[in-house]
Amino acid sequence: MKSKIILFDFILLVTLIMVSILISSCSGKEILPGLCYTDKEGTFLCPEIEQETILPEPLPDLDRRWKDCEPFLYLDEEAWTNCILIA
């Protein structure tokens, strides 16, 4: 029984070591901002990544929505909410 536990622990340890080696060996590490290192290429300047500018969507015409949904204001609140979301 004790030998099975030792064998299981050994297999688990070897598996964890192999997985950690595989995961860490393939990535480039950024030592300083703008300076990267890999085992294959050594130290080099990191490639610049273009950041995409995301513009916010324009706000909808809230006055028109309010006027369109005003008849639903004093009815069921779910009907008014649906009108505001859909209009």
Order of alpha helices (4+ residues) and beta strands (2+ residues): alpha-beta-beta-beta-alpha-alpha
